[in-house]
């Protein structure tokens, strides 16, 4: 009898186990089925998303991800407009120093915690008055307070006109949930744990250097995304990204800060019936920067010669098949406060370039095709990176050939992204470097400070430092009167142009290729920092 009871119990346990296994498999199958039915968009990205360090008060990850996850007081609406975001309205004192922001009510972070004035002050304390952000006029704060739960008052040290524009930037002026920071004794910044913002998207998964996915923030107060998930696949090589689009592995390719399409591949995709291509003008410029510590570049004639030596028209028309524009001045036409009179370049004139080099004392005495002076060859280390801009290799090779024709030897030094940033921002380990200006809401004010002021990372300017130039830049930024501001900017731009402090090369456009058999509602965003209207993306049924 006892044995019989044991057998019955054992049989019941086996049955229960089989039922649970079946239920578990059924649930797993249902979950897999649900995931397969999800509206997913796959995007190729050239670099890791740095999600484990995407702190809103840092510069660690791609610009556009900050805008997807985090929000600020205000947002860039394009064409010089500023839109309400987490602040519904604001008042600015006549001297431009005091700002009072009325915050949007009922907003939550993606972890369900409340956004309010205390959260704002918590975030501001993490980046104001920090030398790391010295290129921002908004960093210089006299005082700040939470007037009530939904009102914040900030008194800035200077009444700089770009402050409100800077508050639209993707970083470091956005707000994260205080719960995503663990406190560190005596340190306002604390320790970052995960990206939690009020934006329309939140992090779902992250595999470093491979892929990460964002899903809609269930608490989002604004327009809801139309898709269930955006997956970003990390593909550093430009041609590999193109193949991923062609094979169906990814749905969207392109964007200056996402993963540019190699120029030759863009023309191929543009002529293909399988994909639709999109282009839009940006306010970015590509140019050559001089290391002002190199003796040769102390001579204005050398800098002028290196401008005259390059056929910029050929770059746009022949090298890049009219995708983009020939560069004239450092900044594109349409950048605020630039004019034809204050922002200009130098036409291609190789004979004049040779004459200027000879006037500077550089001649080819041994017939090897390279000019020298006092026994030192006119030879330069040319630093660039092709991860963000694949076309820079073609561009650098063209420049190398142009300089060779006037007796200047250039050695190309192609670095990975980290090596390039270290060489140009920290160690200054270059003679000349291929660079880009900032774009859109950063130009001209933020761009000028970024390039022509002393950076804390290197104790040198990124491009060139001249005390008089820097003082005129700060004078322009602090000009409340529009007429006075234009005069100050005239002085700034004319100095940059007259002194040939850079070699402007090319004005690019941003481009995308999309699998429109699957994707609908694709629109290019308002600027490079918001490259796609993510909420409008849809998946065809």
GIVEN-V784450 format. One record per run of one state. SS is the DSSP state (~ for helix, > for strand, _ for the rest). FROM is the first residue (numbers start at 1). TO is the last residue. Records with the same first field share a line. If there is no record, write none. Layout:
SS: FROM-TO / FROM-TO
This chain:
_: 1-1 / 38-39 / 46-50 / 54-62 / 70-70 / 72-73 / 79-80 / 85-86 / 93-97 / 104-107 / 109-113 / 115-116 / 125-130 / 134-136 / 140-140 / 149-150 / 157-162 / 167-174 / 176-177 / 185-186 / 193-200 / 208-210 / 217-228 / 235-237 / 248-251 / 255-262 / 271-275 / 282-285 / 291-294 / 299-299 / 309-311 / 320-324 / 327-349 / 360-362 / 364-371 / 374-375 / 378-378 / 385-391 / 405-408 / 415-416 / 428-431 / 437-439 / 443-444 / 453-453 / 456-459 / 462-466 / 478-481 / 499-501 / 508-508 / 515-518 / 521-523 / 528-529 / 533-533 / 537-537 / 540-541
~: 2-37 / 51-53 / 63-69 / 117-124 / 131-133 / 137-139 / 163-166 / 178-180 / 238-247 / 263-270 / 295-298 / 300-308 / 312-319 / 350-359 / 392-404 / 417-427 / 440-442 / 445-452 / 467-477 / 482-498 / 534-536
>: 40-45 / 71-71 / 74-78 / 81-84 / 87-92 / 98-103 / 108-108 / 114-114 / 141-148 / 151-156 / 175-175 / 181-184 / 187-192 / 201-207 / 211-216 / 229-234 / 252-254 / 276-281 / 286-290 / 325-326 / 363-363 / 372-373 / 376-377 / 379-384 / 409-414 / 432-436 / 454-455 / 460-461 / 502-507 / 509-514 / 519-520 / 524-527 / 530-532 / 538-539
